[in-house]
Structure formats: C-alpha cells, structure tokens
Amino acid sequence: MTSAFAGNAGDAVALLVREEGTRVLATLIRVTGSVDLAEDAVQDAVVRALDTWPHDGVPPNPRGWLTLTARRRAIDLLRREARRTGKEAEAMYLRGDDADVPESVVRDDLLRLLFTCCHPSLAMDAQVALALRTLGGLSTAEVGRALLVSEATMAKRLTRAKHKIARAGIPYRVPPDRELPNRVAGVAATLYLIFNEGYAAGEGEDLVRRSLTDEAIRLARLLADLMPDEPAALGLLALMLLQDSRQHSRRTLEGDLVLLADQDRSHWDRTRIGEGVRLVGDGLRRTPTRPDPYVVQAAIASCHALAPSYAATDWAAIVSWYDVLLTVHDTPVVRLNRAAAVAELDGPAVALALVDEIDGLADYPWWHATRGELLRRLGWTADARAAYRRALQCGMSRPQARHLERRLAELSARS
C-alpha cells in the first residue's frame, strides 16, 4: 500500500509508533506478566515498524500489527530461556487478546496497568517512576525531570524497583476491585506528571505535547467515572481541564510562549472551565476537614480561569489557597509557585526573599527563571542575567528557552 505519510514519513511514523507503542506495552505486560520481557518484545516490534512502515505504508490496524509482532517476539524470547521453554511458550500461543483479563471494574488497558504498576509493596516514588516509564511512555530522563532527580539517579531507582518486584515475586496482575482505593494516590500522581510533561514539555521544539495531555485527561476522566466519590480523582480531572482550557492562547502561531498575563482570554475554553469549576466544588464538598491536594490546586486554577483579566486576578485568594496547599502538600515547587503569586500581591522584593529560602531546587530551571524575573523587576540587571543563564543551562524546551533568551536580550539592551 502507499504510505499516508509521503514527504515526512519518518517523523510521522515515529510519532504514531510512539503513541501506539505505549498501549501495546500495556497489553504485553498484562499478557506476559513481565515488564522486562514486554519492553524487549515491544522494542523489537517498534524497530521493525520504523524500518518498514515508511516504505511499505502504515497497516490498516497499526496497534494490532505492533501487538502481534511484539507477541511473537515475546514467544521467541521465552523459547530461548531454557528454564522457561515449552509450557510458558505454549501458554503464550494459546492466550487470546482478552482471555486472561480478570473481571474488573477497570476496563481500559492503560488505566488497568497503571493500577497494576502502583503496587503498595513499592514506595510511592518507585510506583510513580515505574508507571511513568513503563506506561506513560516517558524516557528515563523525562521521568527524572518530572520527579526532580537526575537521569542517572532515576535509572538506578527504576532498576531497584524492578529487582524488588522480581525478588519479592510481586505479580503484574490487575488488583482486585477492593484494592483499587489503596492505589489511587500512585495512579493520580502518575497521571498528573504525564499531563505536566505534556502541558509544558521539558525539552524539544514544542511547548506542548498534545498526545500526553489528551491521554492524561482521558485517563483522568475514566478514573473520575470509576471513583466518582474520590476527591483526588475529581480534583485531578478538574485541574487538568482548567489548565488545558488555556491551550489555544499559550502559544503564538510561530510556537512561541505567551505568558499568562498576555494571553487572550476570549480564546479560553469556557466549557472546560465550567466543568472544572463544578468538579472543584464537588471535591471541596467531599473534603470538609482535610482538603485534597489536587482539589486545592484546582481551586487555584479556578481563580485564574474565572478572573476576567490578569489585572483583576484575586491574588490574595490564590496566596490563601497556596497556604492551604502547604498544609497538605508542602514541597519546594509548591513554595516556588506560592512565591510567584506573592510577587503579584506584595511585590518582587518580598517574593525574592521567599524564593531564596527554598531548598532542593538548585537544578530546577524554573527556580532560577523565577529569580531572574524577580531580579529583573527590581532592576538588578546583572543578577537577573546570571539567573536567566543558569535557568537555560538546566535545560528546557526551545519555546521556553527563546522566552528567556529574549529576556536576556532586553536586559543587555538596557546596559
């Protein structure tokens, strides 16, 4: 057949393979019960697709092609293991696509495997890291960036998590329905970080990775439908919808970053804002004594979404919500975001003092970028330039980098 991607076949096929490969991996983990085996089999299928599809054309059912190829590769790998030949290889032949799926209220393969990855025997950071790497489709570097550690550190954590799974004999199977509530925290954290990587990509030419934000919202909606009384599920979906409502105003036609203060609010998605605000209300009613962190973050996003203009934003309310958030989710990034809000309420000098008190963000580009912005507002040009340069050294997407480079150019013009 003729390729549908003539002229830019390689890039288009690579994107398609990446998007479909994650779902195929979820299926193979379910079928084989092994992360390593599934990853090896899917990687082989991906290589074959990248070799053949640009020339022979994309098959009518790309995911089915990848799944069948990966399944065959898994059988070959099992055959090569002397201790596992025969019986297990035969089982691989006999299994149908859905024959091994236990009865569960979780019907989506990716969401099912997210619950599977978030095993309570693993530490929370290991659960999230494994789920991000395996099912979120993020690279080890991207997972490390999401969890604010180096790529090398994250690689070691992932290896330790897999070894613990192997030593303890932790099964990769869908948990019984009664165990699902105990795994919501890990699932929610994973979806939150997948959305964040899509909403503000940490590297590359694009500010936004729509495939990640769309998939995170889809899975968050399934989670909220599955657990309509779970505040974390409601708050997470609300937060994503409110953030995503601004997607059409966050970039110029050339792909450059548009700051919140400069966005055209008439382009914001009022349907998503309305749904998000309703979900915030539902989440707050379900947490009358101890608020859920996602619900509180969604409440902050609501303040921005409902403000008719940047100048009319209720910064006092936003800072108050951040104070609430710190009581249930005190992290360096939350403190940094609170300081940015304080800058609008009490001025850059007060905010800068707060930023300089935050520990643990020496390699986080937005700590340095925030300092640069506050120093720029205070007129401390040399210090602002140094902060912006340090932020650029930490790494970010090209649209974000171009924004800081323009700031540096403006400061140089003043000198």
JOBEL-V414995 format. One record per residue. PSI is psi as a letter, one per 30 degrees, with the letter a starting at -180 (none if undefined). OMEGA is omega in radians with two decimals (none if undefined). Layout:
PSI/OMEGA
PSI/OMEGA
This chain:
l/3.14
k/-3.13
k/3.09
f/-3.02
h/3.14
k/3.11
e/3.11
h/-2.99
e/-3.05
e/-3.10
e/-3.10
e/3.12
e/3.14
e/3.12
e/3.14
e/-3.12
e/3.14
e/-3.11
e/-3.12
e/-3.08
e/3.14
e/3.12
e/3.11
e/3.11
e/3.10
e/3.12
e/-3.10
e/3.08
e/3.11
e/-3.07
e/-3.04
f/-3.07
g/-3.10
k/3.11
e/-3.08
e/-3.14
e/-3.14
e/3.14
e/3.13
e/-3.10
e/-3.13
e/3.11
e/3.11
e/3.12
e/3.13
e/3.13
e/3.14
e/3.12
e/-3.13
f/3.11
e/-2.97
e/-3.02
e/-3.13
f/-3.10
e/-3.05
f/-3.10
l/3.13
k/3.14
l/-3.12
e/-3.14
i/-3.05
e/-3.11
e/3.11
e/3.11
e/-3.14
e/-3.12
e/-3.14
e/3.14
e/3.12
e/3.13
e/3.12
e/3.11
e/3.12
e/3.10
e/3.12
e/-3.13
e/3.10
e/-3.14
e/-3.08
f/3.13
j/-3.02
e/-3.08
f/-3.03
g/-3.12
l/3.02
d/-2.96
e/-3.08
e/3.10
e/3.11
e/3.12
e/3.11
e/3.11
e/-2.96
f/-3.06
k/2.99
l/-3.08
e/-3.03
g/-3.07
f/-3.06
g/-3.12
j/3.12
l/3.06
k/-3.11
l/3.07
f/3.13
j/-3.03
f/-3.12
k/-3.06
e/-3.11
e/3.12
e/3.11
e/-3.12
f/3.02
e/3.08
e/-3.13
e/-3.14
e/-3.05
i/-3.11
k/-3.08
f/3.09
f/3.10
k/3.02
l/-3.07
e/-3.12
e/3.09
e/3.08
e/-3.06
e/-3.13
e/-3.12
e/-3.14
e/3.12
e/-3.09
e/-3.01
e/-2.99
f/3.10
f/3.13
g/-3.13
k/3.07
l/3.10
e/3.12
e/3.14
e/3.09
e/3.11
e/3.12
e/3.14
e/-3.10
g/3.02
h/3.00
l/-3.12
l/3.11
e/-3.14
e/3.11
e/-3.14
e/3.11
e/3.12
e/3.13
e/3.14
e/3.12
e/3.12
e/3.14
e/3.13
e/3.11
e/3.11
e/3.10
e/-3.12
e/-3.10
e/-3.09
f/-3.13
h/3.14
k/-3.06
k/3.03
i/3.12
l/-3.12
k/-3.14
l/3.04
l/-3.09
e/-3.10
f/-3.13
f/-3.06
e/-3.12
e/-3.14
f/-3.10
g/-3.09
e/-3.08
e/3.13
e/3.12
e/-3.12
e/-3.14
e/3.12
e/-3.14
e/3.12
e/-3.10
e/3.03
e/3.12
e/-3.11
e/3.13
e/3.09
e/-3.08
e/3.11
i/-3.05
k/-3.08
f/3.11
l/3.07
a/-3.04
f/-3.06
k/3.07
e/-3.03
k/3.01
j/-3.01
e/-3.13
e/3.14
e/-3.13
e/-3.13
e/-3.12
e/3.11
e/3.11
e/3.13
e/-3.12
e/3.09
e/3.10
e/3.08
e/3.12
e/3.12
e/3.08
e/-3.14
e/-3.07
i/-3.04
f/3.12
g/-3.12
j/-3.08
e/-3.12
e/3.13
e/3.13
e/-3.12
e/3.14
e/3.13
e/3.11
e/-3.12
e/3.14
e/-3.11
e/-3.12
e/3.10
e/-3.07
f/3.14
f/-3.09
g/-2.97
e/-3.04
f/-3.13
g/-3.05
f/-3.11
k/2.98
l/3.08
f/3.13
f/3.11
g/-3.14
l/-3.12
k/3.01
j/-3.12
l/-3.12
e/-3.11
f/-3.05
g/-3.07
k/3.08
j/-3.02
f/3.07
f/3.11
f/3.11
k/-3.08
j/-3.07
f/3.09
e/3.12
e/3.11
e/-3.13
e/3.12
e/3.14
e/3.14
e/3.10
e/3.12
e/3.06
e/3.11
e/3.11
e/-3.13
e/3.13
e/3.12
f/-3.13
f/3.12
i/-3.05
f/-3.08
e/3.14
j/-3.06
l/3.08
k/-3.11
e/-3.13
e/3.11
e/3.14
e/3.10
e/3.09
e/3.08
e/3.08
e/3.11
e/3.10
e/3.12
e/3.10
e/-3.04
e/-3.07
f/3.14
k/-3.12
f/3.10
l/3.11
e/-3.12
f/-3.10
g/-3.14
k/3.13
i/-3.08
f/3.09
e/3.11
e/-3.13
e/3.10
e/3.11
e/3.10
e/3.08
e/3.08
e/3.07
e/-3.10
e/-3.14
f/3.13
f/-3.10
f/-3.08
i/-3.07
j/3.12
l/3.10
e/-3.12
e/3.08
e/3.12
e/3.11
e/3.13
e/3.08
e/3.14
e/3.10
e/3.09
e/3.11
e/3.12
e/3.13
f/-3.09
e/-3.00
f/3.08
l/-3.05
e/-3.10
e/3.11
e/-3.12
e/-3.13
e/3.10
e/3.11
e/-3.14
e/-3.09
f/3.10
f/-3.05
k/3.08
l/2.99
g/-3.10
g/-3.08
f/-3.14
g/-3.12
j/-3.00
e/-3.03
f/2.96
e/3.12
e/3.14
e/3.10
e/3.08
e/3.13
e/3.14
e/-3.13
e/3.10
e/3.10
e/-3.14
e/3.14
f/3.13
g/-3.14
i/-2.92
e/-3.08
e/3.14
e/3.12
e/3.12
e/-3.14
e/-3.14
e/3.11
e/-3.14
e/3.12
e/3.10
e/3.14
e/3.13
f/-3.11
f/3.09
k/3.13
l/3.11
l/-3.12
e/3.10
e/3.11
e/3.13
e/3.13
e/3.11
e/-3.13
e/3.09
e/3.07
e/3.07
e/3.13
e/3.12
e/3.13
e/3.14
e/3.13
e/3.14
f/3.14
f/-3.02
none/none
